[in-house]
Amino acid sequence: MKFIHFFFTVIFFVKLLSSCSGNVHVEKPDNLIGQEKMEAILYDAIIMDAMSTFSNKNPTFETLIGKSYLYAKYKIDSLQLVDSENYYAKNPREYLKIHTDVMKRIIYTKDSLDRLDKIKK
């Protein structure tokens, strides 16, 4: 959990610093993914990344649940995701809100799983 938090903190600050390197105005792309949908996509991506560490137990994991799964689930394409990510990275307030909400969801999920584990034992 600490690794995930550290990872996203580093990514956020790198993008924040790169976005503050000049007065660059970024226009909102026509195909911008909304904040709530972007939050859900990032949450699923983090969960999938964590699950991929167990891919040795299930060799078909990548084909079952991979990037193509996210694109199909949210009806987006890779270009739309990249454009949206770039836009939010250049707008730190919106980007911070998205990542804060993602972290809240991760913490809530972890706490729920911990409670279930205690009940099971």
N, C-alpha and C positions, 0 to 999 in steps of 0.2 A: 504494500500500500504506500509506504514511504517512497518507494522507487517511482511509482506512478505520479505521485504528487510532485516529486522532484523533477521528473521528466517533463511534465506539463508546465511547471514553473519556468524551467529553462527555455522551453520552446516559446512560451509567452514573452519572456523578456528579450529573447533574441529577435523575435518578430517585432516587438515593441520598439526596440532600439533601431532596427532596420527601417521601421515605418517613420521614426522620428528623425531620420537623417536629412530630411529636407522638407520643404513645404510642397509636397507632392499631393495634388488633388486627384483622388481616385473616384472615378464615376461609378455609380452603382450599375453593375451589369444587368442586362435585361433578364437574364436567367438566374438572378440571385436566389439562393436558398434562404428561406426565412430563418430567423433566429431559433425558433423552437425545433424546426426540422433539423437545423444544423447541430443543435444540441443533441438530438436523438441520434444523428449519424455519428457524431464523435463518441457518444456513449457506447454505441454498438461497436465502433471500431476499437475502442479500448478493451471492451469485453472480448472481442474476437482476438485481439492481440494477446491478451492474457491466456485465452484458451489455446492459442497456437503453441504455447510452450508444452502442451500435452499432445502435440500432433503425432509423436511416436506411438502413442497408444491407439490413434486412429489415423492411419496413413491417408485416408480420403478426406480429411478435414478441410484442406484448402479448396478442393473441388466442391465440397458441400457448402461450406460457409467461408467465403472469401470475398474479395472486392466485388466480384460480380453479384454476390448476394446482396451487398449494400446497394448497388446500383439498381437492382431489380426491386428490392424492398421499398426504396424511397423514390423510385421512378426518376432517377437522375442519371447523368453520364459523367465521365471523368472530367471533361472540360468544365462542366457546370460546377462540379465540386472544387476544382482548382480555382476557377474565377471567384467563387464565393469565399473560399479560404483566403485568397489574396485580398479581397475587398475587406473582410473582417479584420485581417491582420493590419490593414492600413487605418482601421478605425478601432483604436485600443479600448475605448469604453464598451463598445458592443462586444468586442472579442473577449474582454475580461468577464462580462456578464455570462456569455455562453460557457466559457471554461469554468467559471465559478459554479454555475448550475450543473455542469457535467460532474464536477467533483462532489457536489452535494449528493447527486444520484449514486455515485460510486460508493460514497461513505454509507449512505442509507442501505444500499444493497449488501455491502459487507456486513453491516450491523445486523441486518435481517438474517443473513446466512450464519453469522455467529450465534444468534439466538436459536435458530433451528438446530444447530450443532449441539448446543447445550441441552436442548430438549431431548434430542436423540440419545445423548449420553445419559 
